Amino acid sequence: MDRRTTATEPAVSRRGETLLNDIEYRFRLVGQGPSPLSVDGRSLGLGLPRRAIALPELSAILMHPSCGYAARDAVWRLLVRQARTGDPAWRAGAVGVALPGLRFKAYLLAKLFTGDVQAAIVEHFLRALGTVDVARPGVVGNLLSAAFSKARAELRDLEPASSGVPNHAPGAAVPPAPYGHPDLVLARAVAAGLITVQEAELIGATYLEEVSLTDYAERTGQPRWNLYKRRTAAVARLKAAIGSGALSDPYDDVVNEATATVVFDAPATRKRP
């Protein structure tokens, strides 16, 4: 692995809604340097290019539907291990590779809170790098879900006490990344009022991030059966919108396929309390 770079860790204390854009700009700029931070695709295998892969290119590869879950997990286990060395360049690099997911989580938070959602999600993602269980499948999904949950709790505590309903910050919705991603289909479905923020988080975590419904229920403190029913209804609305063309996007088929093929892990019959 090549690690000669001047990248520094993201300044998560920075205010404003441009933080993720700034991180992306620096991430891609560093990736164009003479010795970009990279991983060895030959050593990782699992269908990755058999050469050094700069992190910006790696991010694009991981988002492509042809990249399997095993390859994603192998890459993210490596990124987490490198980040845990304490090297600011690798910690910043992990944030850069996770930017599509971080944008989506920030978008969901911005629908609920008026605080600095981008700084919150980046800060808690960096913290999650030190605690996530890399032995569990869906490493990046677990990272993003943990960061989202912690950021949501922090932002909720910071909301004005007089606020009786969630606030929608003017201009808080982050602009879409310049490439498609299944999460952005969910974000657009939320913006269109087809599904709620909570339903988008539930679908994204349990279908696209390989978090089991049982784990999600335990993490959020909600009954699994209730989540199963909510998810089923939300998926039906989402699939109908995709089928009708209301959510025309190159990655609609990724969400459609995921929600059609993942086995429900809810019990066949409802358990008594």
Accessible surface in RSA format (square Angstrom, percent):
REM  Atomic radii and reference values for relative SASA: ProtOr
REM  Chains: A
REM  Algorithm: Lee & Richards
REM  Probe-radius: 1.40
REM  Slices: 20
REM RES _ NUM      All-atoms   Total-Side   Main-Chain    Non-polar    All polar
REM                ABS   REL    ABS   REL    ABS   REL    ABS   REL    ABS   REL
RES MET A   1   118.97  61.6  50.25  33.3  68.72 163.6  56.25  47.8  62.72  83.1
RES ASP A   2    39.04  27.3  32.71  32.6   6.33  15.0  19.74  46.5  19.29  19.2
RES ARG A   3    95.71  40.2  93.12  47.5   2.60   6.2  57.90  79.1  37.81  22.9
RES ARG A   4   163.93  68.8 155.05  79.0   8.88  21.1  75.30 102.9  88.63  53.7
RES THR A   5    31.01  22.1   2.47   2.5  28.54  68.0  10.91  14.6  20.10  30.4
RES THR A   6   127.99  91.0 107.27 108.7  20.72  49.4  86.04 115.6  41.94  63.4
RES ALA A   7    25.98  23.9  12.91  19.9  13.07  29.7  18.29  25.8   7.69  20.4
RES THR A   8   102.37  72.8  89.68  90.9  12.69  30.2  62.82  84.4  39.54  59.8
RES GLU A   9    57.73  33.1  42.69  32.3  15.04  35.8  21.30  41.2  36.43  29.7
RES PRO A  10    15.12  11.0   2.97   2.7  12.14  44.1   8.23   6.8   6.89  42.8
RES ALA A  11    56.12  51.6  45.27  69.9  10.85  24.7  54.47  76.7   1.65   4.4
RES VAL A  12    31.94  21.0  28.21  25.5   3.73   9.0  28.21  24.5   3.73  10.1
RES SER A  13    98.89  83.6  74.35  99.2  24.54  56.5  55.06 117.3  43.83  61.4
RES ARG A  14   102.80  43.2  93.33  47.6   9.47  22.5  37.48  51.2  65.32  39.6
RES ARG A  15   169.43  71.1 155.37  79.2  14.06  33.5  72.55  99.2  96.88  58.7
RES GLY A  16    37.41  46.1   0.00   N/A  37.41  46.1  33.22  91.2   4.19   9.4
RES GLU A  17    59.04  33.9  49.46  37.4   9.58  22.8  38.36  74.2  20.68  16.9
RES THR A  18    68.13  48.5  68.13  69.1   0.00   0.0  61.19  82.2   6.94  10.5
RES LEU A  19     5.03   2.8   4.76   3.4   0.26   0.7   4.79   3.4   0.24   0.6
RES LEU A  20     0.16   0.1   0.16   0.1   0.00   0.0   0.16   0.1   0.00   0.0
RES ASN A  21    57.14  39.4  50.43  48.7   6.71  16.2  21.69  52.2  35.45  34.3
RES ASP A  22    35.17  24.6  33.90  33.7   1.27   3.0   6.79  16.0  28.37  28.3
RES ILE A  23    12.51   7.1  10.60   7.9   1.91   4.6  11.82   8.5   0.69   1.9
RES GLU A  24    16.21   9.3  16.21  12.3   0.00   0.0   8.94  17.3   7.27   5.9
RES TYR A  25   144.61  67.5 137.76  78.4   6.85  17.8 107.83  81.0  36.78  45.3
RES ARG A  26   126.58  53.1 125.97  64.2   0.61   1.5  46.09  63.0  80.49  48.8
RES PHE A  27    20.82  10.4  13.51   8.4   7.30  19.0  19.71  11.9   1.11   3.2
RES ARG A  28    69.83  29.3  68.71  35.0   1.12   2.7  40.04  54.7  29.79  18.1
RES LEU A  29    96.19  53.6  88.87  63.6   7.32  18.4  90.25  63.4   5.94  16.0
RES VAL A  30    42.65  28.1  34.54  31.3   8.11  19.5  40.97  35.6   1.68   4.5
RES GLY A  31    16.69  20.6   0.00   N/A  16.69  20.6   3.48   9.6  13.21  29.6
RES GLN A  32   143.84  80.4 108.50  79.3  35.34  84.1  45.79  97.5  98.06  74.4
RES GLY A  33    29.01  35.8   0.00   N/A  29.01  35.8  20.48  56.2   8.53  19.1
RES PRO A  34   143.39 104.5 104.13  94.9  39.26 142.7 116.94  96.5  26.45 164.4
RES SER A  35    29.41  24.8  25.24  33.7   4.17   9.6   6.45  13.7  22.96  32.2
RES PRO A  36    26.98  19.7  25.81  23.5   1.18   4.3  26.78  22.1   0.20   1.3
RES LEU A  37     8.56   4.8   7.27   5.2   1.28   3.2   7.27   5.1   1.28   3.5
RES SER A  38     4.46   3.8   4.46   6.0   0.00   0.0   2.58   5.5   1.88   2.6
RES VAL A  39     0.40   0.3   0.00   0.0   0.40   1.0   0.40   0.3   0.00   0.0
RES ASP A  40    49.27  34.5  47.87  47.6   1.40   3.3  15.79  37.2  33.47  33.4
RES GLY A  41     0.00   0.0   0.00   N/A   0.00   0.0   0.00   0.0   0.00   0.0
RES ARG A  42   135.96  57.1 125.13  63.8  10.82  25.8  45.09  61.6  90.86  55.1
RES SER A  43    91.72  77.5  52.78  70.4  38.94  89.7  39.36  83.8  52.36  73.4
RES LEU A  44    35.08  19.5  21.03  15.0  14.05  35.3  23.07  16.2  12.02  32.3
RES GLY A  45    19.02  23.5   0.00   N/A  19.02  23.5  19.02  52.2   0.00   0.0
RES LEU A  46   102.68  57.2  65.90  47.1  36.79  92.5  78.45  55.1  24.23  65.2
RES GLY A  47    82.84 102.2   0.00   N/A  82.84 102.2  42.23 115.9  40.61  91.0
RES LEU A  48     9.02   5.0   2.88   2.1   6.14  15.4   3.17   2.2   5.85  15.7
RES PRO A  49    41.60  30.3  29.35  26.8  12.25  44.5  41.51  34.3   0.09   0.6
RES ARG A  50   148.55  62.4 132.13  67.4  16.42  39.1  55.83  76.3  92.72  56.2
RES ARG A  51   115.36  48.4 106.61  54.3   8.75  20.8  65.36  89.3  50.00  30.3
RES ALA A  52    66.95  61.6  49.03  75.7  17.92  40.8  49.52  69.7  17.43  46.2
RES ILE A  53     0.00   0.0   0.00   0.0   0.00   0.0   0.00   0.0   0.00   0.0
RES ALA A  54    20.29  18.7  16.38  25.3   3.91   8.9  16.38  23.1   3.91  10.4
RES LEU A  55     2.64   1.5   2.64   1.9   0.00   0.0   2.64   1.9   0.00   0.0
RES PRO A  56    17.95  13.1  16.44  15.0   1.51   5.5  16.85  13.9   1.10   6.8
RES GLU A  57    66.92  38.4  58.76  44.5   8.15  19.4  37.97  73.4  28.95  23.6
RES LEU A  58     0.00   0.0   0.00   0.0   0.00   0.0   0.00   0.0   0.00   0.0
RES SER A  59     2.43   2.1   1.52   2.0   0.91   2.1   0.56   1.2   1.86   2.6
RES ALA A  60    49.06  45.1  42.00  64.8   7.06  16.1  42.27  59.5   6.79  18.0
RES ILE A  61    36.63  20.8  32.70  24.4   3.93   9.5  36.50  26.3   0.13   0.3
RES LEU A  62    11.49   6.4   9.52   6.8   1.97   4.9   9.61   6.8   1.88   5.1
RES MET A  63    18.79   9.7  12.99   8.6   5.80  13.8  15.89  13.5   2.90   3.8
RES HIS A  64    94.29  51.5  93.57  65.0   0.72   1.9  64.82  66.8  29.47  34.3
RES PRO A  65    72.58  52.9  43.28  39.5  29.30 106.5  48.46  40.0  24.12 149.9
RES SER A  66    96.36  81.4  56.91  76.0  39.44  90.9  48.52 103.3  47.84  67.0
RES CYS A  67    12.35   9.3   3.00   3.3   9.36  22.0   9.51  24.1   2.84   3.1
RES GLY A  68    40.67  50.2   0.00   N/A  40.67  50.2  35.27  96.8   5.40  12.1
RES TYR A  69    97.99  45.7  93.64  53.3   4.35  11.3  73.64  55.3  24.35  30.0
RES ALA A  70    64.43  59.2  49.92  77.0  14.52  33.0  59.02  83.1   5.41  14.3
RES ALA A  71     2.51   2.3   1.70   2.6   0.81   1.8   1.70   2.4   0.81   2.1
RES ARG A  72    51.46  21.6  51.31  26.2   0.15   0.4  21.73  29.7  29.73  18.0
RES ASP A  73    12.82   9.0  12.77  12.7   0.05   0.1   1.78   4.2  11.03  11.0
RES ALA A  74    20.62  19.0  15.28  23.6   5.34  12.1  18.61  26.2   2.01   5.3
RES VAL A  75     0.00   0.0   0.00   0.0   0.00   0.0   0.00   0.0   0.00   0.0
RES TRP A  76     6.01   2.4   6.01   2.9   0.00   0.0   1.11   0.6   4.90   7.9
RES ARG A  77    67.75  28.4  67.75  34.5   0.00   0.0  23.90  32.7  43.85  26.6
RES LEU A  78    16.29   9.1  16.29  11.7   0.00   0.0  16.29  11.4   0.00   0.0
RES LEU A  79     0.23   0.1   0.07   0.0   0.16   0.4   0.07   0.0   0.16   0.4
RES VAL A  80     0.02   0.0   0.02   0.0   0.00   0.0   0.02   0.0   0.00   0.0
RES ARG A  81   129.08  54.2 122.26  62.3   6.82  16.2  59.42  81.2  69.66  42.2
RES GLN A  82    37.37  20.9  37.37  27.3   0.00   0.0   0.00   0.0  37.37  28.3
RES ALA A  83     0.91   0.8   0.00   0.0   0.91   2.1   0.13   0.2   0.78   2.1
RES ARG A  84   104.26  43.8  68.89  35.1  35.37  84.2  43.33  59.2  60.93  36.9
RES THR A  85    94.82  67.4  54.58  55.3  40.25  95.9  61.64  82.8  33.18  50.2
RES GLY A  86    47.74  58.9   0.00   N/A  47.74  58.9  30.15  82.7  17.59  39.4
RES ASP A  87    31.63  22.2  24.78  24.7   6.85  16.2  17.49  41.2  14.13  14.1
RES PRO A  88    66.87  48.7  66.87  61.0   0.00   0.0  66.87  55.2   0.00   0.0
RES ALA A  89     2.09   1.9   1.41   2.2   0.67   1.5   1.41   2.0   0.67   1.8
RES TRP A  90     3.48   1.4   3.38   1.6   0.10   0.2   2.09   1.1   1.38   2.2
RES ARG A  91    52.10  21.9  52.10  26.6   0.00   0.0   6.98   9.5  45.12  27.3
RES ALA A  92    12.36  11.4   9.67  14.9   2.69   6.1   9.88  13.9   2.48   6.6
RES GLY A  93     4.88   6.0   0.00   N/A   4.88   6.0   4.41  12.1   0.47   1.1
RES ALA A  94     0.01   0.0   0.01   0.0   0.00   0.0   0.01   0.0   0.00   0.0
RES VAL A  95     0.00   0.0   0.00   0.0   0.00   0.0   0.00   0.0   0.00   0.0
RES GLY A  96     0.99   1.2   0.00   N/A   0.99   1.2   0.04   0.1   0.95   2.1
RES VAL A  97     7.88   5.2   0.81   0.7   7.07  17.0   0.81   0.7   7.07  19.2
RES ALA A  98     3.97   3.6   0.00   0.0   3.97   9.0   3.97   5.6   0.00   0.0
RES LEU A  99     1.91   1.1   1.91   1.4   0.00   0.0   1.91   1.3   0.00   0.0
RES PRO A 100     6.25   4.6   4.66   4.2   1.59   5.8   5.73   4.7   0.52   3.2
RES GLY A 101     5.62   6.9   0.00   N/A   5.62   6.9   2.60   7.1   3.02   6.8
RES LEU A 102     0.00   0.0   0.00   0.0   0.00   0.0   0.00   0.0   0.00   0.0
RES ARG A 103     7.52   3.2   7.35   3.7   0.17   0.4   1.53   2.1   5.99   3.6
RES PHE A 104     1.05   0.5   0.25   0.2   0.80   2.1   1.05   0.6   0.00   0.0
RES LYS A 105     0.00   0.0   0.00   0.0   0.00   0.0   0.00   0.0   0.00   0.0
RES ALA A 106     0.00   0.0   0.00   0.0   0.00   0.0   0.00   0.0   0.00   0.0
RES TYR A 107    19.09   8.9  19.01  10.8   0.08   0.2  18.03  13.5   1.06   1.3
RES LEU A 108     0.00   0.0   0.00   0.0   0.00   0.0   0.00   0.0   0.00   0.0
RES LEU A 109     0.00   0.0   0.00   0.0   0.00   0.0   0.00   0.0   0.00   0.0
RES ALA A 110     3.61   3.3   1.02   1.6   2.59   5.9   1.05   1.5   2.56   6.8
RES LYS A 111    48.34  23.6  47.47  29.1   0.88   2.1  15.33  13.8  33.02  35.2
RES LEU A 112    22.46  12.5  21.55  15.4   0.91   2.3  21.55  15.1   0.91   2.4
RES PHE A 113    14.96   7.5  14.49   9.0   0.48   1.2  14.49   8.8   0.48   1.4
RES THR A 114    64.72  46.0  42.02  42.6  22.71  54.1  28.29  38.0  36.43  55.1
RES GLY A 115    19.65  24.2   0.00   N/A  19.65  24.2  17.96  49.3   1.68   3.8
RES ASP A 116    10.98   7.7   3.63   3.6   7.35  17.4   6.85  16.1   4.13   4.1
RES VAL A 117     0.88   0.6   0.88   0.8   0.00   0.0   0.88   0.8   0.00   0.0
RES GLN A 118     2.52   1.4   2.52   1.8   0.00   0.0   0.00   0.0   2.52   1.9
RES ALA A 119    10.77   9.9  10.77  16.6   0.00   0.0  10.77  15.2   0.00   0.0
RES ALA A 120     4.01   3.7   1.72   2.7   2.29   5.2   3.61   5.1   0.40   1.1
RES ILE A 121     0.00   0.0   0.00   0.0   0.00   0.0   0.00   0.0   0.00   0.0
RES VAL A 122     0.00   0.0   0.00   0.0   0.00   0.0   0.00   0.0   0.00   0.0
RES GLU A 123    46.16  26.5  45.66  34.5   0.50   1.2   9.13  17.7  37.03  30.2
RES HIS A 124    13.33   7.3  11.47   8.0   1.85   4.7   9.46   9.7   3.87   4.5
RES PHE A 125     0.00   0.0   0.00   0.0   0.00   0.0   0.00   0.0   0.00   0.0
RES LEU A 126    10.79   6.0   9.24   6.6   1.56   3.9   9.24   6.5   1.56   4.2
RES ARG A 127   143.12  60.1 130.78  66.7  12.34  29.4  60.64  82.9  82.49  50.0
RES ALA A 128     6.79   6.2   3.39   5.2   3.40   7.7   6.51   9.2   0.28   0.7
RES LEU A 129     0.64   0.4   0.64   0.5   0.00   0.0   0.64   0.4   0.00   0.0
RES GLY A 130    48.17  59.4   0.00   N/A  48.17  59.4  23.76  65.2  24.41  54.7
RES THR A 131   113.04  80.4  83.51  84.7  29.53  70.4  74.53 100.1  38.51  58.2
RES VAL A 132    16.57  10.9   5.99   5.4  10.58  25.5  14.21  12.3   2.36   6.4
RES ASP A 133    74.11  51.9  63.28  63.0  10.84  25.6  30.56  71.9  43.55  43.4
RES VAL A 134    34.27  22.6  33.82  30.6   0.45   1.1  33.82  29.4   0.45   1.2
RES ALA A 135    82.53  75.9  53.70  82.9  28.83  65.6  61.95  87.2  20.58  54.5
RES ARG A 136    82.64  34.7  80.99  41.3   1.65   3.9  36.04  49.3  46.60  28.2
RES PRO A 137    84.53  61.6  81.97  74.7   2.56   9.3  81.97  67.7   2.56  15.9
RES GLY A 138     5.74   7.1   0.00   N/A   5.74   7.1   5.74  15.7   0.00   0.0
RES VAL A 139     0.00   0.0   0.00   0.0   0.00   0.0   0.00   0.0   0.00   0.0
RES VAL A 140    33.81  22.2  33.70  30.5   0.11   0.3  33.70  29.3   0.11   0.3
RES GLY A 141     0.35   0.4   0.00   N/A   0.35   0.4   0.00   0.0   0.35   0.8
RES ASN A 142     7.18   5.0   5.12   4.9   2.06   5.0   3.83   9.2   3.35   3.2
RES LEU A 143     0.00   0.0   0.00   0.0   0.00   0.0   0.00   0.0   0.00   0.0
RES LEU A 144     9.11   5.1   9.11   6.5   0.00   0.0   9.11   6.4   0.00   0.0
RES SER A 145     0.69   0.6   0.69   0.9   0.00   0.0   0.69   1.5   0.00   0.0
RES ALA A 146    37.00  34.0  32.41  50.0   4.59  10.4  36.95  52.0   0.06   0.1
RES ALA A 147     0.00   0.0   0.00   0.0   0.00   0.0   0.00   0.0   0.00   0.0
RES PHE A 148     0.97   0.5   0.97   0.6   0.00   0.0   0.97   0.6   0.00   0.0
RES SER A 149    31.01  26.2  25.92  34.6   5.09  11.7  22.16  47.2   8.84  12.4
RES LYS A 150   131.42  64.1 128.59  78.9   2.83   6.7  72.09  64.9  59.33  63.2
RES ALA A 151     0.00   0.0   0.00   0.0   0.00   0.0   0.00   0.0   0.00   0.0
RES ARG A 152    45.40  19.1  45.40  23.1   0.00   0.0   4.86   6.6  40.53  24.6
RES ALA A 153    44.11  40.6  43.14  66.6   0.97   2.2  43.48  61.2   0.63   1.7
RES GLU A 154    56.88  32.7  50.15  37.9   6.73  16.0  30.20  58.4  26.68  21.8
RES LEU A 155     3.24   1.8   2.87   2.1   0.37   0.9   2.87   2.0   0.37   1.0
RES ARG A 156   130.74  54.9 122.60  62.5   8.15  19.4  54.51  74.5  76.23  46.2
RES ASP A 157   120.26  84.2  87.06  86.7  33.20  78.5  30.24  71.2  90.02  89.8
RES LEU A 158   126.78  70.6  99.72  71.3  27.06  68.0 102.83  72.2  23.95  64.4
RES GLU A 159    31.75  18.2  19.57  14.8  12.18  29.0  14.90  28.8  16.85  13.8
RES PRO A 160    75.94  55.3  61.05  55.6  14.89  54.1  72.62  60.0   3.32  20.6
RES ALA A 161   113.79 104.6  69.28 106.9  44.51 101.3  80.53 113.4  33.25  88.1
RES SER A 162   108.78  91.9  70.56  94.2  38.22  88.0  57.82 123.1  50.96  71.4
RES SER A 163    41.27  34.9   9.91  13.2  31.36  72.2  15.44  32.9  25.83  36.2
RES GLY A 164    77.23  95.2   0.00   N/A  77.23  95.2  39.70 108.9  37.53  84.0
RES VAL A 165   108.15  71.2 103.82  94.0   4.33  10.4 107.55  93.5   0.60   1.6
RES PRO A 166    79.66  58.1  64.11  58.4  15.55  56.5  71.67  59.2   8.00  49.7
RES ASN A 167    46.73  32.2  43.94  42.5   2.79   6.7   8.90  21.4  37.83  36.6
RES HIS A 168   114.99  62.8  92.74  64.5  22.25  56.9  63.28  65.2  51.72  60.2
RES ALA A 169    21.58  19.8  12.83  19.8   8.75  19.9  13.04  18.4   8.54  22.6
RES PRO A 170   134.95  98.4 103.81  94.6  31.14 113.2 115.16  95.1  19.79 123.0
RES GLY A 171    72.44  89.3   0.00   N/A  72.44  89.3  42.77 117.4  29.67  66.5
RES ALA A 172     4.76   4.4   2.94   4.5   1.83   4.2   3.10   4.4   1.66   4.4
RES ALA A 173    61.18  56.3  41.03  63.3  20.15  45.8  41.65  58.7  19.54  51.8
RES VAL A 174    17.64  11.6   5.55   5.0  12.09  29.1   7.46   6.5  10.18  27.6
RES PRO A 175    65.89  48.0  59.71  54.4   6.19  22.5  65.84  54.4   0.05   0.3
RES PRO A 176   102.91  75.0  85.40  77.8  17.51  63.6  88.49  73.1  14.42  89.6
RES ALA A 177     9.93   9.1   0.96   1.5   8.97  20.4   1.66   2.3   8.28  21.9
RES PRO A 178   109.74  80.0  66.20  60.3  43.54 158.3  82.20  67.9  27.54 171.2
RES TYR A 179    52.85  24.7  40.72  23.2  12.13  31.6  49.51  37.2   3.34   4.1
RES GLY A 180    22.21  27.4   0.00   N/A  22.21  27.4  10.06  27.6  12.15  27.2
RES HIS A 181    30.46  16.6  30.11  20.9   0.36   0.9  11.81  12.2  18.65  21.7
RES PRO A 182    12.40   9.0  12.40  11.3   0.00   0.0  12.40  10.2   0.00   0.0
RES ASP A 183     5.69   4.0   5.69   5.7   0.00   0.0   0.03   0.1   5.66   5.6
RES LEU A 184    22.46  12.5  22.43  16.0   0.03   0.1  22.43  15.8   0.03   0.1
RES VAL A 185     0.00   0.0   0.00   0.0   0.00   0.0   0.00   0.0   0.00   0.0
RES LEU A 186     0.00   0.0   0.00   0.0   0.00   0.0   0.00   0.0   0.00   0.0
RES ALA A 187     8.33   7.7   7.95  12.3   0.38   0.9   8.19  11.5   0.14   0.4
RES ARG A 188    88.40  37.1  84.08  42.9   4.31  10.3  45.84  62.6  42.56  25.8
RES ALA A 189     0.00   0.0   0.00   0.0   0.00   0.0   0.00   0.0   0.00   0.0
RES VAL A 190    11.03   7.3   3.89   3.5   7.14  17.2   3.89   3.4   7.14  19.4
RES ALA A 191    66.86  61.5  36.02  55.6  30.84  70.2  36.56  51.5  30.30  80.3
RES ALA A 192    67.15  61.7  28.65  44.2  38.50  87.6  41.18  58.0  25.97  68.8
RES GLY A 193    63.99  78.9   0.00   N/A  63.99  78.9  31.37  86.1  32.62  73.1
RES LEU A 194    53.84  30.0  48.13  34.4   5.70  14.3  50.75  35.6   3.09   8.3
RES ILE A 195     5.90   3.4   0.00   0.0   5.90  14.2   2.59   1.9   3.30   9.0
RES THR A 196    68.26  48.5  62.29  63.2   5.96  14.2  66.39  89.2   1.86   2.8
RES VAL A 197    13.25   8.7  11.41  10.3   1.84   4.4  11.41   9.9   1.84   5.0
RES GLN A 198    78.23  43.7  74.65  54.6   3.58   8.5  34.74  74.0  43.48  33.0
RES GLU A 199    19.45  11.2  19.44  14.7   0.02   0.0   0.43   0.8  19.02  15.5
RES ALA A 200     0.00   0.0   0.00   0.0   0.00   0.0   0.00   0.0   0.00   0.0
RES GLU A 201     5.09   2.9   5.09   3.8   0.00   0.0   1.96   3.8   3.13   2.6
RES LEU A 202     1.52   0.8   1.52   1.1   0.00   0.0   1.52   1.1   0.00   0.0
RES ILE A 203     0.40   0.2   0.40   0.3   0.00   0.0   0.40   0.3   0.00   0.0
RES GLY A 204     0.11   0.1   0.00   N/A   0.11   0.1   0.11   0.3   0.00   0.0
RES ALA A 205     0.00   0.0   0.00   0.0   0.00   0.0   0.00   0.0   0.00   0.0
RES THR A 206     6.55   4.7   0.28   0.3   6.27  14.9   0.28   0.4   6.27   9.5
RES TYR A 207     1.91   0.9   0.12   0.1   1.79   4.7   0.08   0.1   1.83   2.3
RES LEU A 208    30.88  17.2  14.88  10.6  16.00  40.2  15.00  10.5  15.88  42.7
RES GLU A 209    15.41   8.8   9.65   7.3   5.76  13.7  14.87  28.8   0.54   0.4
RES GLU A 210    67.83  38.9  45.29  34.3  22.54  53.7  22.07  42.7  45.76  37.4
RES VAL A 211     2.13   1.4   0.05   0.0   2.08   5.0   1.35   1.2   0.79   2.1
RES SER A 212    45.54  38.5  33.97  45.3  11.57  26.7  40.37  86.0   5.17   7.2
RES LEU A 213     1.15   0.6   0.00   0.0   1.15   2.9   0.00   0.0   1.15   3.1
RES THR A 214    46.47  33.1  46.24  46.9   0.24   0.6  40.83  54.8   5.64   8.5
RES ASP A 215    49.49  34.7  46.35  46.1   3.14   7.4   6.56  15.4  42.92  42.8
RES TYR A 216     9.88   4.6   9.88   5.6   0.00   0.0   2.91   2.2   6.97   8.6
RES ALA A 217     8.92   8.2   7.03  10.8   1.90   4.3   7.37  10.4   1.56   4.1
RES GLU A 218   131.79  75.7 101.85  77.1  29.93  71.3  49.11  95.0  82.67  67.5
RES ARG A 219    79.30  33.3  41.35  21.1  37.94  90.3  35.07  47.9  44.23  26.8
RES THR A 220    37.78  26.9   6.43   6.5  31.35  74.7  14.48  19.5  23.30  35.2
RES GLY A 221    69.18  85.3   0.00   N/A  69.18  85.3  36.07  99.0  33.10  74.1
RES GLN A 222    63.50  35.5  55.93  40.9   7.57  18.0  24.04  51.2  39.46  29.9
RES PRO A 223    82.80  60.3  69.69  63.5  13.11  47.6  81.68  67.4   1.12   7.0
RES ARG A 224    60.53  25.4  54.12  27.6   6.41  15.3  16.62  22.7  43.92  26.6
RES TRP A 225    57.63  23.1  54.71  26.5   2.92   6.9  50.64  27.0   6.99  11.3
RES ASN A 226    56.38  38.9  55.51  53.6   0.87   2.1  14.17  34.1  42.21  40.8
RES LEU A 227     1.65   0.9   1.65   1.2   0.00   0.0   1.65   1.2   0.00   0.0
RES TYR A 228    48.73  22.7  48.73  27.7   0.00   0.0  15.39  11.6  33.34  41.1
RES LYS A 229    99.77  48.7  91.81  56.3   7.95  18.9  57.83  52.1  41.94  44.7
RES ARG A 230    84.56  35.5  79.45  40.5   5.11  12.2  48.06  65.7  36.50  22.1
RES ARG A 231     4.51   1.9   4.51   2.3   0.00   0.0   0.00   0.0   4.51   2.7
RES THR A 232    56.83  40.4  55.07  55.8   1.76   4.2  55.37  74.4   1.46   2.2
RES ALA A 233    48.90  45.0  40.52  62.5   8.38  19.1  47.71  67.2   1.19   3.2
RES ALA A 234     0.09   0.1   0.09   0.1   0.00   0.0   0.09   0.1   0.00   0.0
RES VAL A 235     9.50   6.3   9.50   8.6   0.00   0.0   9.50   8.3   0.00   0.0
RES ALA A 236    59.76  54.9  47.71  73.6  12.05  27.4  54.42  76.6   5.33  14.1
RES ARG A 237    96.98  40.7  89.60  45.7   7.38  17.6  62.45  85.4  34.53  20.9
RES LEU A 238     0.13   0.1   0.13   0.1   0.00   0.0   0.13   0.1   0.00   0.0
RES LYS A 239    68.53  33.4  62.37  38.3   6.16  14.7  53.38  48.0  15.15  16.1
RES ALA A 240    66.27  60.9  49.31  76.1  16.96  38.6  61.09  86.0   5.18  13.7
RES ALA A 241     7.30   6.7   2.21   3.4   5.09  11.6   6.84   9.6   0.46   1.2
RES ILE A 242    21.50  12.2  10.63   7.9  10.87  26.2  10.63   7.7  10.87  29.5
RES GLY A 243    68.16  84.1   0.00   N/A  68.16  84.1  35.89  98.5  32.26  72.3
RES SER A 244    89.15  75.3  45.53  60.8  43.63 100.5  51.21 109.0  37.94  53.2
RES GLY A 245    44.55  54.9   0.00   N/A  44.55  54.9  28.46  78.1  16.09  36.0
RES ALA A 246    67.65  62.2  32.10  49.5  35.54  80.9  44.83  63.1  22.82  60.5
RES LEU A 247     4.20   2.3   4.15   3.0   0.05   0.1   4.20   3.0   0.00   0.0
RES SER A 248    89.71  75.8  69.61  92.9  20.10  46.3  36.12  76.9  53.59  75.1
RES ASP A 249    38.19  26.8  20.83  20.7  17.36  41.0   5.02  11.8  33.17  33.1
RES PRO A 250   114.05  83.1  83.95  76.5  30.10 109.4  97.47  80.5  16.58 103.0
RES TYR A 251    34.69  16.2  34.69  19.7   0.00   0.0  15.61  11.7  19.08  23.5
RES ASP A 252    13.18   9.2  13.18  13.1   0.00   0.0   8.91  21.0   4.27   4.3
RES ASP A 253    91.14  63.8  86.07  85.7   5.07  12.0  42.82 100.8  48.31  48.2
RES VAL A 254    29.86  19.6  27.08  24.5   2.79   6.7  28.74  25.0   1.12   3.0
RES VAL A 255     0.35   0.2   0.35   0.3   0.00   0.0   0.35   0.3   0.00   0.0
RES ASN A 256    51.02  35.2  50.40  48.7   0.62   1.5   2.36   5.7  48.65  47.0
RES GLU A 257   116.89  67.1 110.66  83.7   6.22  14.8  36.27  70.2  80.62  65.8
RES ALA A 258    12.01  11.0   6.53  10.1   5.48  12.5  11.79  16.6   0.22   0.6
RES THR A 259     9.09   6.5   0.36   0.4   8.73  20.8   0.27   0.4   8.82  13.3
RES ALA A 260    69.13  63.6  31.20  48.1  37.94  86.3  37.15  52.3  31.98  84.7
RES THR A 261    90.97  64.7  65.98  66.9  24.98  59.5  60.14  80.8  30.83  46.6
RES VAL A 262    56.17  37.0  43.32  39.2  12.85  31.0  48.77  42.4   7.41  20.1
RES VAL A 263   128.90  84.8 111.47 100.9  17.43  42.0 116.50 101.2  12.40  33.6
RES PHE A 264    76.83  38.4  62.23  38.5  14.60  38.0  62.34  37.8  14.49  41.5
RES ASP A 265    54.42  38.1  38.72  38.5  15.70  37.1  42.10  99.1  12.32  12.3
RES ALA A 266    17.95  16.5   0.66   1.0  17.29  39.3   0.66   0.9  17.29  45.8
RES PRO A 267    29.69  21.6  15.16  13.8  14.52  52.8  26.71  22.1   2.98  18.5
RES ALA A 268   106.09  97.5  63.32  97.7  42.77  97.3  75.41 106.2  30.68  81.3
RES THR A 269   104.91  74.6  99.84 101.2   5.08  12.1  73.74  99.1  31.17  47.1
RES ARG A 270   152.05  63.8 127.27  64.9  24.78  59.0  38.19  52.2 113.85  69.0
RES LYS A 271   146.88  71.7 128.49  78.8  18.38  43.8  86.74  78.1  60.14  64.1
RES ARG A 272   221.87  93.2 196.45 100.1  25.42  60.5  71.11  97.2 150.76  91.4
RES PRO A 273   180.40 131.5 106.69  97.3  73.71 267.9 148.55 122.6  31.84 197.9
END  Absolute sums over single chains surface
CHAIN  1 A    12605.4       9545.7       3059.7       7609.0       4996.4
END  Absolute sums over all chains
TOTAL         12605.4       9545.7       3059.7       7609.0       4996.4
